[in-house]
Amino acid sequence: MSTAEAATKPKQRKLLVSAGLSWMFDAMDVGIISFIAAALAAEWSLTPQQTGFFTSINSVGMAFGAAIAGIMADRYGRKAVLLWTLLIFSIASGLSAVATGFAMLCVLRFIAGFGLGGELPVASTLVSESVAAKDRGRMVVLLESFWAAGWILSALIAYFVIPDYGWQAAFLICAIPALYALYLRKSIQDPPRYLEKMAKSREKKLTVRERFVSVWSRPHRRSTIMLWILWFTVVFSYYGMFLWLPNVMMLKGFSLVKSFEYVLIMTLAQLPGYFTAAYFIEKFGRKFVLVVYLLLTAASAAWFGNATTEGMLILAGICLSFFNLGAWGGMYAYTPELYPTRVRSTGVGLAASFGRVGGIIGPYLVGMLVAREVSIGAIFWIFFITVLIGAVAVLLLGTETKGKELID
């Protein structure tokens, strides 16, 4: 290792931890929704359709946030947009604690979702542009691993806080990241790659329309089609399955507290899922990790939905968490590598935004099907098929980017 390489390692670790903690807070906020939805369903006597709408409204905000923040980050910088989106979702989460009715709570969750959806693609782009090609995939997957830490935190909050102090206390805890934004203001900088590119092209800024057209131009069209399919299928299945996990466990006959306990056990499997993906992504490539982990996610979904014993249910849930979140890590590492610097955040943001449409449909669809008394097994076969489509899209349309420098 050269002296220059050695000097960059501490900076990379600091960037990873700084961006990763913001990612963890995002996951904590998203994860807590699944537990709060179960608590609200009991406290406010919500119908399955209302529960589905509540879990989906977050994704509606995320769809808008991802598209708008991606475009803004290419124009005004990764750091500025990261800070503002973090503040937006933190403040909206804190205010959710004082919501007096279902409609007010849904409005605040839309605003929180806007901030969440904007922050995630910007953070992954920032890390991807700040790291050398040989470490980039692993670093972005490790960034994604903070998502698992956030879900584990949300499960712990649900288990220890909600039963005794109510769902309002959980929302107040989710307002803490607003303070962290003040630290981020000084601890991170825009990537040198982005600053150099912007300095060269300062005389001519691309318009929003030009950025969108560039993402769909001939050099990037195949990748864009593949990414939009991939993001839609992964987000559809993830939010459809995981935001309903506590409710699904209750539908299978477990108490609220017992459901929270089992979901916490399943959530712990996310961390090794990320870590194995981080190892394999630099050893075997992005396509290998995505295709294999997606296929095993599909198999786990079918198994979970049709599990007949308590032990099978927990084991299938562990496998579902392991492989689904490993695939998420691969997806976030892969996406920024397919676009040039000047439209990278736009490309990532638009793919993530289209994916959030799946995040809107998934939970709401589950609510509608549960209301019509469709079996959990049949519902999870839908997720099985959806995830298979994503795997096929990557296999047939994806190009390997392992070890390649980012396009300028």
KOLVOBA-60562 format. One line per field, with one value per residue (C-alpha): residue number from 0; residue in one letter; x, y, z. Coordinates in nm, 3 decimals, always signed. Layout:
N
k NUM, ...
r a, ...
east X, ...
north Y, ...
up Z, ...
//
This chain:
408
k 0, 1, 2, 3, 4, 5, 6, 7, 8, 9, 10, 11, 12, 13, 14, 15, 16, 17, 18, 19, 20, 21, 22, 23, 24, 25, 26, 27, 28, 29, 30, 31, 32, 33, 34, 35, 36, 37, 38, 39, 40, 41, 42, 43, 44, 45, 46, 47, 48, 49, 50, 51, 52, 53, 54, 55, 56, 57, 58, 59, 60, 61, 62, 63, 64, 65, 66, 67, 68, 69, 70, 71, 72, 73, 74, 75, 76, 77, 78, 79, 80, 81, 82, 83, 84, 85, 86, 87, 88, 89, 90, 91, 92, 93, 94, 95, 96, 97, 98, 99, 100, 101, 102, 103, 104, 105, 106, 107, 108, 109, 110, 111, 112, 113, 114, 115, 116, 117, 118, 119, 120, 121, 122, 123, 124, 125, 126, 127, 128, 129, 130, 131, 132, 133, 134, 135, 136, 137, 138, 139, 140, 141, 142, 143, 144, 145, 146, 147, 148, 149, 150, 151, 152, 153, 154, 155, 156, 157, 158, 159, 160, 161, 162, 163, 164, 165, 166, 167, 168, 169, 170, 171, 172, 173, 174, 175, 176, 177, 178, 179, 180, 181, 182, 183, 184, 185, 186, 187, 188, 189, 190, 191, 192, 193, 194, 195, 196, 197, 198, 199, 200, 201, 202, 203, 204, 205, 206, 207, 208, 209, 210, 211, 212, 213, 214, 215, 216, 217, 218, 219, 220, 221, 222, 223, 224, 225, 226, 227, 228, 229, 230, 231, 232, 233, 234, 235, 236, 237, 238, 239, 240, 241, 242, 243, 244, 245, 246, 247, 248, 249, 250, 251, 252, 253, 254, 255, 256, 257, 258, 259, 260, 261, 262, 263, 264, 265, 266, 267, 268, 269, 270, 271, 272, 273, 274, 275, 276, 277, 278, 279, 280, 281, 282, 283, 284, 285, 286, 287, 288, 289, 290, 291, 292, 293, 294, 295, 296, 297, 298, 299, 300, 301, 302, 303, 304, 305, 306, 307, 308, 309, 310, 311, 312, 313, 314, 315, 316, 317, 318, 319, 320, 321, 322, 323, 324, 325, 326, 327, 328, 329, 330, 331, 332, 333, 334, 335, 336, 337, 338, 339, 340, 341, 342, 343, 344, 345, 346, 347, 348, 349, 350, 351, 352, 353, 354, 355, 356, 357, 358, 359, 360, 361, 362, 363, 364, 365, 366, 367, 368, 369, 370, 371, 372, 373, 374, 375, 376, 377, 378, 379, 380, 381, 382, 383, 384, 385, 386, 387, 388, 389, 390, 391, 392, 393, 394, 395, 396, 397, 398, 399, 400, 401, 402, 403, 404, 405, 406, 407
r m, s, t, a, e, a, a, t, k, p, k, q, r, k, l, l, v, s, a, g, l, s, w, m, f, d, a, m, d, v, g, i, i, s, f, i, a, a, a, l, a, a, e, w, s, l, t, p, q, q, t, g, f, f, t, s, i, n, s, v, g, m, a, f, g, a, a, i, a, g, i, m, a, d, r, y, g, r, k, a, v, l, l, w, t, l, l, i, f, s, i, a, s, g, l, s, a, v, a, t, g, f, a, m, l, c, v, l, r, f, i, a, g, f, g, l, g, g, e, l, p, v, a, s, t, l, v, s, e, s, v, a, a, k, d, r, g, r, m, v, v, l, l, e, s, f, w, a, a, g, w, i, l, s, a, l, i, a, y, f, v, i, p, d, y, g, w, q, a, a, f, l, i, c, a, i, p, a, l, y, a, l, y, l, r, k, s, i, q, d, p, p, r, y, l, e, k, m, a, k, s, r, e, k, k, l, t, v, r, e, r, f, v, s, v, w, s, r, p, h, r, r, s, t, i, m, l, w, i, l, w, f, t, v, v, f, s, y, y, g, m, f, l, w, l, p, n, v, m, m, l, k, g, f, s, l, v, k, s, f, e, y, v, l, i, m, t, l, a, q, l, p, g, y, f, t, a, a, y, f, i, e, k, f, g, r, k, f, v, l, v, v, y, l, l, l, t, a, a, s, a, a, w, f, g, n, a, t, t, e, g, m, l, i, l, a, g, i, c, l, s, f, f, n, l, g, a, w, g, g, m, y, a, y, t, p, e, l, y, p, t, r, v, r, s, t, g, v, g, l, a, a, s, f, g, r, v, g, g, i, i, g, p, y, l, v, g, m, l, v, a, r, e, v, s, i, g, a, i, f, w, i, f, f, i, t, v, l, i, g, a, v, a, v, l, l, l, g, t, e, t, k, g, k, e, l, i, d
east +0.000, +0.139, +0.161, -0.122, -0.344, -0.270, -0.363, -0.700, -0.808, -0.896, -1.083, -1.280, -1.369, -1.479, -1.694, -1.844, -1.935, -2.065, -2.287, -2.368, -2.510, -2.747, -2.844, -2.903, -3.138, -3.328, -3.374, -3.478, -3.755, -3.875, -3.853, -4.048, -4.343, -4.404, -4.428, -4.630, -4.871, -4.937, -4.987, -5.213, -5.421, -5.504, -5.532, -5.721, -5.905, -5.762, -5.894, -5.641, -5.684, -5.601, -5.299, -5.185, -5.232, -5.040, -4.743, -4.754, -4.774, -4.414, -4.309, -4.514, -4.302, -3.986, -4.068, -4.088, -3.789, -3.561, -3.630, -3.609, -3.309, -3.118, -3.155, -3.076, -2.762, -2.621, -2.679, -2.605, -2.382, -2.418, -2.343, -2.602, -2.885, -2.787, -2.811, -3.145, -3.312, -3.190, -3.340, -3.672, -3.733, -3.615, -3.845, -4.144, -4.083, -4.076, -4.397, -4.565, -4.569, -4.828, -5.056, -5.415, -5.571, -5.506, -5.509, -5.263, -5.030, -5.035, -4.943, -4.647, -4.535, -4.543, -4.311, -4.081, -4.077, -3.977, -3.667, -3.589, -3.625, -3.401, -3.124, -3.063, -2.958, -2.754, -2.562, -2.480, -2.365, -2.143, -1.970, -1.938, -1.764, -1.526, -1.375, -1.133, -1.274, -1.122, -1.297, -1.609, -1.853, -1.760, -1.781, -2.129, -2.256, -2.105, -2.285, -2.605, -2.529, -2.609, -2.966, -2.974, -2.849, -3.135, -3.393, -3.251, -3.278, -3.639, -3.718, -3.560, -3.756, -4.074, -4.010, -3.901, -4.068, -4.400, -4.575, -4.500, -4.473, -4.678, -4.603, -4.564, -4.244, -4.103, -4.162, -3.992, -3.683, -3.681, -3.637, -3.284, -3.113, -3.188, -2.907, -2.677, -2.720, -2.527, -2.230, -2.252, -2.227, -1.859, -1.761, -1.824, -1.742, -1.853, -1.642, -1.337, -1.460, -1.787, -1.620, -1.371, -1.643, -1.859, -1.565, -1.503, -1.867, -1.955, -2.022, -2.306, -2.537, -2.758, -3.131, -3.362, -3.491, -3.136, -3.047, -3.354, -3.288, -2.924, -3.027, -3.248, -3.003, -2.868, -2.547, -2.745, -3.089, -3.024, -2.886, -3.175, -3.436, -3.260, -3.222, -3.584, -3.706, -3.459, -3.549, -3.923, -3.917, -3.681, -3.862, -4.208, -4.117, -3.921, -4.183, -4.470, -4.314, -4.123, -4.366, -4.629, -4.410, -4.545, -4.902, -4.836, -4.708, -5.023, -5.238, -5.060, -5.179, -4.902, -4.953, -4.829, -4.529, -4.446, -4.466, -4.220, -3.987, -3.985, -3.940, -3.640, -3.485, -3.544, -3.404, -3.072, -3.009, -2.983, -2.631, -2.463, -2.660, -2.489, -2.145, -2.144, -2.265, -1.985, -1.732, -1.876, -1.938, -1.564, -1.476, -1.739, -1.893, -2.215, -2.427, -2.337, -2.440, -2.762, -2.881, -2.793, -2.927, -3.247, -3.313, -3.263, -3.488, -3.762, -3.725, -3.731, -4.048, -4.230, -4.107, -4.206, -4.554, -4.626, -4.445, -4.661, -4.469, -4.328, -3.970, -4.008, -4.162, -3.869, -3.605, -3.770, -3.792, -3.421, -3.336, -3.567, -3.389, -3.043, -3.082, -3.318, -3.097, -2.784, -2.949, -3.027, -2.658, -2.562, -2.822, -2.699, -2.338, -2.423, -2.652, -2.410, -2.150, -2.368, -2.388, -2.133, -2.056, -2.261, -2.589, -2.499, -2.715, -3.000, -2.976, -2.964, -3.246, -3.477, -3.419, -3.485, -3.792, -3.939, -3.860, -4.057, -4.366, -4.325, -4.292, -4.627, -4.806, -4.661, -4.789, -5.122, -5.176, -5.111, -5.370, -5.629, -5.560, -5.571, -5.905, -6.037, -5.913, -5.654, -5.415, -5.068, -4.922, -5.083, -4.969, -4.608, -4.620, -4.672, -4.347, -4.175, -4.266, -4.181, -3.831, -3.766, -3.843, -3.579, -3.320, -3.388, -3.359, -3.012, -2.902, -3.010, -2.964, -2.697, -2.331, -2.056, -1.882, -1.651, -1.306, -1.399, -1.344, -1.651, -1.744, -1.670
north +0.000, +0.342, +0.637, +0.812, +0.506, +0.473, +0.836, +0.796, +0.498, +0.700, +0.953, +0.673, +0.521, +0.860, +0.919, +0.570, +0.619, +0.975, +0.887, +0.549, +0.698, +0.916, +0.600, +0.421, +0.696, +0.667, +0.295, +0.346, +0.579, +0.348, +0.040, +0.195, +0.249, -0.127, -0.156, +0.165, +0.045, -0.269, -0.062, +0.192, -0.084, -0.198, +0.146, +0.333, +0.028, +0.084, -0.127, -0.329, -0.074, +0.213, +0.024, -0.036, +0.333, +0.443, +0.221, +0.332, +0.710, +0.715, +0.569, +0.829, +1.097, +0.894, +0.872, +1.252, +1.305, +1.067, +1.225, +1.587, +1.545, +1.349, +1.633, +1.897, +1.711, +1.719, +2.094, +2.214, +1.942, +1.615, +1.757, +2.038, +1.815, +1.540, +1.785, +1.935, +1.601, +1.474, +1.778, +1.747, +1.386, +1.436, +1.731, +1.562, +1.246, +1.441, +1.625, +1.290, +1.229, +1.505, +1.396, +1.404, +1.202, +0.960, +1.227, +1.455, +1.163, +1.061, +1.415, +1.422, +1.075, +1.199, +1.487, +1.255, +1.020, +1.308, +1.367, +0.997, +0.931, +1.224, +1.136, +0.772, +0.802, +1.115, +0.943, +0.638, +0.862, +1.065, +0.754, +0.593, +0.902, +0.932, +0.583, +0.409, +0.148, -0.150, -0.057, +0.116, -0.175, -0.300, +0.052, +0.119, -0.220, -0.149, +0.187, -0.009, -0.230, +0.068, +0.019, -0.311, -0.136, +0.113, -0.164, -0.340, -0.013, +0.028, -0.328, -0.260, +0.065, -0.120, -0.398, -0.186, +0.153, +0.121, -0.126, +0.093, +0.449, +0.443, +0.501, +0.877, +0.816, +0.617, +0.910, +1.151, +0.929, +0.945, +1.324, +1.286, +1.289, +1.661, +1.717, +1.486, +1.706, +1.979, +1.743, +1.631, +1.992, +1.995, +1.629, +1.561, +1.736, +1.700, +1.441, +1.585, +1.409, +1.601, +1.936, +1.898, +1.809, +2.101, +2.343, +2.237, +2.273, +2.576, +2.789, +2.558, +2.392, +2.114, +2.180, +1.929, +1.821, +1.772, +1.556, +1.339, +1.305, +1.213, +0.931, +0.789, +0.856, +0.563, +0.509, +0.468, +0.344, -0.027, +0.034, +0.265, +0.009, -0.261, -0.039, +0.078, -0.284, -0.386, -0.100, -0.148, -0.521, -0.497, -0.203, -0.349, -0.677, -0.525, -0.276, -0.511, -0.783, -0.603, -0.323, -0.593, -0.838, -0.753, -0.761, -1.088, -1.243, -1.126, -1.269, -1.598, -1.594, -1.425, -1.139, -0.786, -0.819, -1.170, -1.046, -0.765, -1.019, -1.251, -0.964, -0.846, -1.193, -1.185, -0.834, -0.937, -1.151, -0.837, -0.757, -1.083, -1.047, -0.714, -0.830, -1.138, -0.926, -0.674, -0.958, -1.129, -0.807, -0.740, -1.108, -1.220, -0.894, -0.694, -0.911, -1.231, -1.087, -0.936, -1.239, -1.498, -1.297, -1.209, -1.572, -1.676, -1.387, -1.519, -1.871, -1.736, -1.535, -1.844, -2.040, -1.770, -1.723, -2.094, -2.188, -2.414, -2.422, -2.155, -2.272, -2.273, -1.926, -1.779, -1.956, -1.848, -1.490, -1.497, -1.613, -1.347, -1.072, -1.210, -1.233, -0.941, -0.689, -0.832, -0.766, -0.409, -0.354, -0.481, -0.259, +0.057, -0.024, -0.102, +0.188, +0.488, +0.301, +0.306, +0.685, +0.964, +1.219, +1.505, +1.308, +1.035, +1.159, +1.224, +0.869, +0.716, +0.941, +0.861, +0.487, +0.510, +0.725, +0.471, +0.201, +0.391, +0.347, -0.021, +0.078, +0.256, -0.031, -0.318, -0.237, -0.105, -0.415, -0.636, -0.437, -0.483, -0.856, -0.909, -0.724, -0.966, -1.256, -1.371, -1.612, -1.496, -1.781, -1.654, -1.298, -1.408, -1.598, -1.255, -1.139, -1.459, -1.383, -1.012, -1.075, -1.333, -1.066, -0.840, -1.118, -1.191, -0.819, -0.798, -1.125, -1.026, -0.647, -0.575, -0.504, -0.586, -0.282, -0.455, -0.287, -0.018, +0.352, +0.573, +0.742, +1.114
up +0.000, -0.100, +0.141, -0.046, -0.019, +0.352, +0.408, +0.239, +0.452, +0.767, +0.552, +0.387, +0.723, +0.858, +0.549, +0.578, +0.944, +0.892, +0.597, +0.750, +1.070, +0.868, +0.676, +1.008, +1.124, +0.794, +0.846, +1.207, +1.090, +0.811, +1.032, +1.317, +1.079, +1.053, +1.432, +1.477, +1.207, +1.411, +1.729, +1.554, +1.396, +1.748, +1.915, +1.640, +1.502, +1.154, +0.869, +0.664, +0.382, +0.619, +0.752, +0.394, +0.308, +0.618, +0.534, +0.168, +0.218, +0.336, +0.001, -0.189, -0.025, -0.090, -0.462, -0.492, -0.264, -0.454, -0.793, -0.679, -0.447, -0.712, -0.961, -0.697, -0.584, -0.936, -0.946, -0.591, -0.450, -0.259, +0.086, +0.087, -0.028, +0.217, +0.509, +0.407, +0.345, +0.683, +0.856, +0.671, +0.768, +1.129, +1.196, +1.031, +1.234, +1.559, +1.470, +1.395, +1.771, +1.817, +1.533, +1.655, +1.377, +1.092, +0.817, +1.000, +1.067, +0.699, +0.588, +0.825, +0.710, +0.348, +0.441, +0.636, +0.338, +0.110, +0.321, +0.351, -0.019, -0.103, +0.138, +0.045, -0.323, -0.250, +0.031, -0.184, -0.471, -0.236, -0.100, -0.444, -0.587, -0.292, -0.307, -0.545, -0.786, -0.601, -0.275, -0.406, -0.417, -0.073, +0.078, -0.059, +0.062, +0.405, +0.394, +0.330, +0.631, +0.853, +0.731, +0.918, +1.232, +1.196, +1.161, +1.465, +1.659, +1.544, +1.655, +1.996, +2.031, +1.935, +2.184, +2.480, +2.422, +2.235, +2.473, +2.780, +2.644, +2.325, +1.957, +2.015, +2.212, +1.919, +1.682, +1.924, +1.928, +1.546, +1.567, +1.709, +1.363, +1.335, +1.585, +1.390, +1.082, +1.263, +1.299, +0.937, +0.825, +0.926, +0.896, +0.526, +0.199, -0.160, -0.349, -0.534, -0.852, -0.839, -0.758, -1.045, -1.291, -1.183, -1.206, -1.567, -1.666, -1.454, -1.757, -1.871, -1.620, -1.751, -1.718, -1.550, -1.891, -2.023, -1.724, -1.773, -2.147, -2.079, -1.843, -2.122, -2.408, -2.612, -2.406, -2.083, -2.198, -2.145, -1.796, -1.709, -1.814, -1.613, -1.306, -1.308, -1.324, -1.053, -0.819, -0.867, -0.796, -0.497, -0.333, -0.407, -0.242, +0.048, +0.162, +0.086, +0.302, +0.576, +0.661, +0.712, +0.907, +1.256, +1.121, +0.936, +1.258, +1.436, +1.157, +1.214, +1.575, +1.776, +2.025, +1.953, +2.187, +2.062, +1.702, +1.781, +1.944, +1.642, +1.394, +1.600, +1.564, +1.187, +1.160, +1.317, +1.006, +0.792, +0.914, +0.799, +0.475, +0.410, +0.521, +0.296, +0.004, +0.074, +0.050, -0.259, -0.454, -0.495, -0.534, -0.787, -0.912, -0.890, -1.121, -0.933, -0.596, -0.727, -0.922, -0.656, -0.362, -0.550, -0.641, -0.279, -0.165, -0.392, -0.251, +0.106, +0.036, -0.090, +0.213, +0.464, +0.321, +0.335, +0.659, +0.875, +1.203, +1.434, +1.378, +0.998, +1.010, +1.206, +0.996, +0.670, +0.802, +0.888, +0.534, +0.389, +0.584, +0.502, +0.125, +0.063, +0.241, +0.080, -0.257, -0.147, -0.074, -0.418, -0.583, -0.414, -0.503, -0.865, -0.955, -0.932, -1.136, -1.448, -1.499, -1.563, -1.289, -1.433, -1.418, -1.168, -0.882, -1.125, -1.261, -0.913, -0.789, -1.081, -1.045, -0.671, -0.736, -0.978, -0.723, -0.461, -0.678, -0.595, -0.230, -0.256, -0.430, -0.223, +0.128, -0.002, -0.215, +0.088, +0.284, +0.009, -0.021, +0.356, +0.368, +0.104, +0.316, +0.062, +0.233, +0.342, +0.137, -0.184, -0.112, -0.072, -0.402, -0.561, -0.405, -0.525, -0.887, -0.859, -0.724, -0.998, -1.260, -1.102, -1.109, -1.478, -1.566, -1.410, -1.571, -1.923, -1.929, -1.668, -1.743, -1.494, -1.338, -1.090, -1.082, -1.337, -1.270, -1.256, -1.584, -1.604
//
